Amino acid sequence: MNLVGNWSYPTTIKFGAGRIAELPDACASAGMKNPLLVTDKGLANLPVTQDTLAILDAAGLGRSMFSDVDPNPSEINLAAGVAAYKAGGHDGVIAFGGGSGLDLGKMVAFMAGQTRPIWDFEDIGDYWTRADTAAIAPIIAVPTTAGTGSEVGRASVITDSVSHVKKIIFHPKVLPTVVICDPALTVGMPKFITAGTGLDAFAHCVEAFSSPHYHPMSQGMALEGMRLVKEYLPRAYADGADLEARAHMMSAAAMGATAFQKGLGAIHALSHPVGAVYNTHHGTTNAVFMPAVLKFNAPAIHDRFDAAAAYLGIDGGFDGFCTYVQDLNNSLMIPSNLGALGVGTDRLDDLVTMALKDPSCGGNPIELTAQNLCEILDDALR
């Protein structure tokens, strides 16, 4: 094992029910006097968002909002968001919502002061050093789902509207200055979003735990994150008002996104192109791929998941863990294959090509090739 790693851990997190009331204080600590709240179209008019705008307004911070954000945000959404930011003379961004709102909000703050196009900062090599760091606006993140973990991430996923490729844009300063994790904001999530986002957090933990890279802190966080999902996702799904379950799921989401500094793998490498081409829900797509990827990676991860299963209280070691994953998917009404998500066989070569270019490939415990990615896709389609 190569005992070398580059490690970075999260920022200030204000965790607990009701802490959205502290948003004005968070703005002050980040130096914001005229923030722009960025969220998605579905959240814009809901009480959770309007109540948050009222908190800002009451503190003299206005109620400016940009919400032209698609479920898989693109550079078109980003350009519109940057234009709104500049037109309003804003001095920071409140990224609010699920993965789409958080990712785009972070990118609005990142790109508002840059002169190069967004794709010049893709997560390839040292592309991030091209950015004017001093021009990146402060960011506060407020998640309203429990899955993506983008609130504690240093990157965003943006879809290229021309090539339909999901691209990861990275910069260390994209990490939000303050995060407000208020589980009360997630109480209104519908069941299918609770399931999909919760399994996204689980996939982050599973892939981080599977990754061969050296990062023992992430390894421990991934293991405990899996335990929280196992214990509390069924409860949150059964009773959306179960605040304890919602809180633990919000913790698991942040833990999964922190843990995957250790690496992601084939689940995400394949889920990203499928989502970009077929506009599927990211977490749900991850869940559909998970059984096939676990089976494929079995020779490399069997022993470590034997130990994980024991910690999680799952009988049967690795095989028992795989059975548990399929049973969990079934209990949360996750489609049994990609076809049920509307994925066809017409673009398989394109999906494999895009997957091979995805940065997540590098964290898979077995080297990914066009042939074995095609085999995983075929398994997930069936």
N, C-alpha and C positions, 0 to 999 in steps of 0.2 A: 504493500500500500504506500502511495506517495503522500507523506504527511505534510502537505503544503496546502494553504488555502487563503483566500481573500474574504474576510468576514465583515459584515456590516449589519448592525441591528437597529430596531425601530426607534422612533422618535417619541416625543411626549404624547402620551395617550391619557385622556380623561375618560375614565370608564365608569358607567353606572346609569341607572334609570333616572331620567330627569335632568341629566347634565347638559342637554341642549340649551338650557337656560344660561349656561356659561359661555355661549358663543360670542357675545360681545367682548368678554374678557379675553377670549382667545384671539379675537381680531386685534385687540389692543396689543397683546404680547407679540403678535406677528407684524405690527406696524401698519395695520390696515385701517383706513378711515373711510374708504369708499369701495367696499368689496363688491365683486360680481359673483352671485351665486349661480353655478352651472349645474344643471340637472337634466334629466331626460324628459321627453314629451309626455310619457305616461305619468310622471310624478308631478308635473308642473302645477296642476290645479287641485291636487289632493290636499286634504287638511294638514298632513304632516309637513308639506312644503310651505303652504300658506302660513301656518303657525310659526314656522322658522323665520320666514320673511317678516312677520309681525314682531318677533323678538329683535331682529336687526333694526327695524324701523323705530321701535320704541327706544332704542339706544342711540338714535341719531345716525345710524349707519345706512339709511335708505333701504329700499327693497328691490334693488336691481337684480334681474334674473335673465339668464339665457337658457333656453330649453330646447333648441332645435338640434336635438341629439338623438340619433338613431340607435337601435339596440346593439348594432355593431358599428360604432362611430367611424366616420371616414374623414379624409382630409377636407372634404367639402364642408362637413359640420365644423371642423376645426377652423377653417378660414372664416366662416360666419361668426364663430365664437370670438376669434381674435378681433374681427371688425367691431363687434359689440363692445368688447373690452376697451378698445381704443376710443371708440365714439363716446363712451361714458366716462372717460378719464379715470378709469379704475386703478387701484393700487394693490390689488391682490385678488385671489380667487378662493371662494368656498366651493370645493368640489363635493357635491351632495347627491347621494343616491346609491344605486348599485354600480356594477362594474363600468357600464357605459358612461354614466355621469361622472364618476370618479376619474376614469381614464381621460375623458375629454377635458374635464376641468383642469386636471394637472397639465395637459398639453397646451391649453389656452394660456395658462400662467407661464409655461416654458417658452412658447413661440411668440408671445406678444412683443418681445424685445429682440427677436432674432432677425437676421437679414437673409439667411440661407433657407432653402425649402426644407420641409419636415423630413423628407426621406434622407437628407444628408446626415441625420442623427440616428439612423437605424442602429440597433444593437449589434454592430459588427465591429470587431476589433476595437480601436480607440476612436471611432467616429464621434463619440460623445464629447471628445475634447475640442471639437469644432465649434461648440456652442459658446456664446458670450455669457459666461456664468453670472456676471454682474447684472445682466438684463433679465434674469429669471425672476418673476414676481413671486411673492410669498404665497403659500398654499395652506389652507386649512381643509381637512377632509372630514366629512360627516357621512359614514356609511348608513344606508337604510335597509341593507340586506346583510345576510351573514354567509358569505361564500367567497367572493373574489379576493378579498384582502388587499385590494389596490390601495386602501387607505394607508398601509404601511409599506408600500412598494416604491421603488425608484424608477419605475418604467410604466408605460402605458401601451396598450395594444390598439393600433389604429389600422383600419382596413383601407387599402389602396382601391379606390373606386374604379380605376381603370383595369388593373390586373386582377382584382378580387383576391388579393393576397393580404393576410393579416400580418402586419409588421410591428415589431417591438421597438419602441423608442425609449432609450435609456439615458438618464443623467442623474448623478448622485443628488443634485439639488432639487430634483422632482419629488423627493421624499417630503411629504407635508411637514410643516413646522409644528403643527398641533393637530391631533386627531381627537374628535369627540365620538366615542362609542357609547351611544345611548340605546340600550336594547328596547326601550319603549317605542323607538321609531320603527322597529321591525314587526311590531305586533300585527299590523294590518296586512302583512304579506299573504297573498293567496297560497293555497297548498302547493300548486305546481311550481311556484317560485321558491317557496320554502324548501321543497325537495331538490330542485335543480341547483340552487345556490349552496345548500348544505352539502350536496354531493360534490360540488366544485371544491369546497374546502376539504372534503375527504380525499378527493383526487390529488390535491396539492400535497397533503400529508403522505399519501401512499407513494406518490412518485418521489418525493423528497427522501422518504425512508428507503426507497429502492435504489436511489442514485449511488453510484460507486465512489463519488467524490468524498473527500475528508472534511467533515464538518460535524463534530460530535454534539455541539449545541443544537444545531438544526435537527439532528437525528433524534435527540430526546424530545424536542418540541413537536416533531412530526408524530412520534409515538403517542404522546399525551393528547395531541390534537385528534388523532384517530379515536382515542378513548372518549373524548368529549362528544364527538359526532355520534359514536355508537350509543352513548347513554342518552343524549339529549335531542338528536334530530327526530327520532320517532315521536318524542313527546311534543316537540314544537310543531310537527306535522299534524298530530292528533288534536292539539289544542293550541291554536295560534296565540291565545292570550296567556299562555304559560310563560311568565316573565323570566322565571329561573332558567327554563330551557332556552329561551331566546338569548339570554345573557351568555350562557355557556357556548351557544353556537356562534355568537359574535366573537367570543374569545378564540374559538377554534378557527374561525376564518382568518383572524389576524395571525394566529400561530402558523397556519398552513402557508400563508404568503411569506412569512418570515422564514419558515423552514425551507422553502424551495429556493433559497439562495444556494442550497446544496445541489440543486439541479431538478429539472423536470425530465420527462421522457416521452415515450411513444404516445401516451394518451393525449398529451397536449400537442405534440408535433402533428398528430392526425386531426385532432379536434379543431385546431386553428384553421386549416384550409377548408374543412367541411363547413365550419361556421361561416367562413368568408364566401364560399360558393353557394351554399344552400340557405344561408341566413338562419341557422338553427341556434337554439339557446345553448350557450357555451357549457354551462355546468351539466345540463342534461346530456349533451353530446359526450362530455367526459365520462359520465356514468355509463353510457352505452358502450363506450370503448373499454372500460375498465376490466371486465371479465376476460376479454380477448387478450389484452396486454398482459395481465397477470399470468395467463396461461403461457404466452410467448416468453415472458421473462423468467419463468419458473426455474430453469437450470441455474440462474444467477442469484435468485432471491429466496429460494426455497428455505434455506436454513434461517435467514434473518426473520422471515415471517413465521417460522415455527416459534421463535422467541416472542415475536409480537403477538401472536395468537394467544400465547399463555398469559401475557400481560393484560390483554383485552378480555380475557375470560372466555375465549372461543376454543372449543374442543377440536382436536384433529389437526393441529398445526397449520401448515400452509394450505393444505387441501380444505381444511375446515374454514380457513379465512376466505378462500375463494367461494365456497358455498355460502358463507355469510354475506359476501358482497352481492351475489346474485339474489339472495333472499331479501336483502335490504332494498335493492332496486325494485324488485317485484312489489314489496310492501308499500313503496312510495309511488307506485304506478309509473315507473320509468319504462319507456318503450323497450321491447326486447331486442330490437335490432335497428340499424341505421335506416332501413327501408321505411320503418314506421315514422321516422323523422322527415321523410320526403327525399332521402338521399338515393339517387339512382346509380346505375352502373355506367352512365355515359361519360363521366369525367374521371374515371379511376386513374388514368395515367397522369392527368393534371394534378390530382390530389396527392399522388405519390411524389411527384416532382416538387410540389410546394412543401410537402412534409419534410423532404430531405434538406430543404433550405431553412427550415425552422430552427431557431437556436435551441429549442427544447431537445432536439435530437442528441445533443452532446451529453445530456444527463442520463440517458437510458443505459441500464446495466449491460445490455447486449448491443453491440454496434448495429445500427439500423442501415439497411440497404433497400434499394428499390424492390428487390424480390421479397424480403421479409415484411416490409410495410404493406405490399400488395396482399400478402397472406393474412396479415392482421385485418386489413380492410375487408377482405373476403369473409373472414370469420365474423366480423361485426355486422356485416350485411345479412348474414344468415341467422 
